[in-house]
Amino acid sequence: MPEASTTSLLLAFALAIAIAAALIPVGVHLGFRAPRTPKTLLPSDLGLAYDPVDIPTVRGRSLAGWLLRAPDAGRTVVVLHGWGSNSALMLPIALPLRRAGLNVLLFDARNHGASDGDTFSSLPRFAEDLAQAIAWLKREHPAMAREIAVVGHSVGAGAALFEATRNPAIGGVISIAAFADPDELTDRSLARLPLPRFVGTLIKRYVQWVIGHRFEEIAPINTIARVPCPVLLVHGDADRTVPIDDARRIAAAGARAGAGHGSGAGAGAGRNVRLTEIPGADHGSADKIEAHAGALLRFLAEDCGWSGLRATGAQGQLRRQLAPAARTGETRPLPAA
């Protein structure tokens, strides 16, 4: 090839990289922005008394939440929604927990629901907000925070697992529709776009730089091995956003980690991981998951040692009341915005 042609080709390639590098930040922040879904339901619409709460979080922001009190209960389940969702859309899952005699704290992560906005959302920032919600509960309502479990959906589930690796206050995690690996999730999201492979690689590197964590550090398939408390993985076998195989792989990783731990440091991590598959449930099928509330309560009673929980009923009535709106609202769980 003539030298001039080679030089022109190299210049064109360098120009393409420069343009991609300039456009990637804009594209990432626009394309990965979490939609703010309006809240159209209150706990009182379901016959539940509640206290509206404001929870301070990092960077001077505030989180909007609801505290559902159970008389004389010292156990609280903190509920965290997924990407583009909000606390109202998690009420179908919160209701049987409250009826079982548990306090329930629901809140909106930053950039979601009625909470303050911030520069971007990510799994680590969901985890930060979860940590602040737990700290607020322990500080403001210590009698209700003697034992704490977390329910998270999708990105919220990944955040719950990540936070559980470093927060000893969390005594159990119910992870609903968690993805196994944000790297794979991002690949699936980008596959819909006609992008060259190198652009996809640059996007993923930029996202990891923005959120301050490498994907492998926060991937549920890796964090599950470091979670010391019991974990219940719940996943719909008709999930079209996060395949059921993701949950099976996370469960397998937890089992391998449990088998590898002895009696020293790290003992117990990954040992107590259960997987419940929900027939016919898609990624946002909160109504179908709510119908299997018994599995969630059995996990809390048997694995977390929360004895004395009350059996719940009337789920069919709740499904009729909310259908077809009883969905978590999340359609595209992404690691950053």
HELIX and SHEET records of a PDB file:
HELIX    1   1 GLU A    3  GLY A   31  1                                  29    
HELIX    2   2 PRO A   43  LEU A   46  5                                   4    
HELIX    3   3 VAL A   58  GLY A   60  5                                   3    
HELIX    4   4 SER A   87  MET A   90  5                                   4    
HELIX    5   5 LEU A   91  ARG A   99  1                                   9    
HELIX    6   6 LEU A  123  GLU A  140  1                                  18    
HELIX    7   7 PRO A  142  MET A  144  5                                   3    
HELIX    8   8 VAL A  155  ALA A  164  1                                  10    
HELIX    9   9 PRO A  182  LEU A  190  1                                   9    
HELIX   10  10 ARG A  197  ILE A  211  1                                  15    
HELIX   11  11 PHE A  215  ILE A  218  1                                   4    
HELIX   12  12 PRO A  220  THR A  223  1                                   4    
HELIX   13  13 ILE A  224  ARG A  226  5                                   3    
HELIX   14  14 ILE A  244  GLY A  260  1                                  17    
HELIX   15  15 ALA A  286  GLU A  290  1                                   5    
HELIX   16  16 ALA A  293  ARG A  298  1                                   6    
HELIX   17  17 PHE A  299  ASP A  303  3                                   5    
HELIX   18  18 GLN A  315  LEU A  322  1                                   8    
SHEET    1   A 8 ASP A  51  PRO A  56  0                                        
SHEET    2   A 8 SER A  62  LEU A  68 -1                                        
SHEET    3   A 8 ASN A 103  PHE A 107 -1                                        
SHEET    4   A 8 ARG A  75  LEU A  80  1                                        
SHEET    5   A 8 GLU A 147  HIS A 153  1                                        
SHEET    6   A 8 ILE A 170  ILE A 176  1                                        
SHEET    7   A 8 VAL A 231  GLY A 236  1                                        
SHEET    8   A 8 VAL A 273  ILE A 278  1                                        
END                                                                             
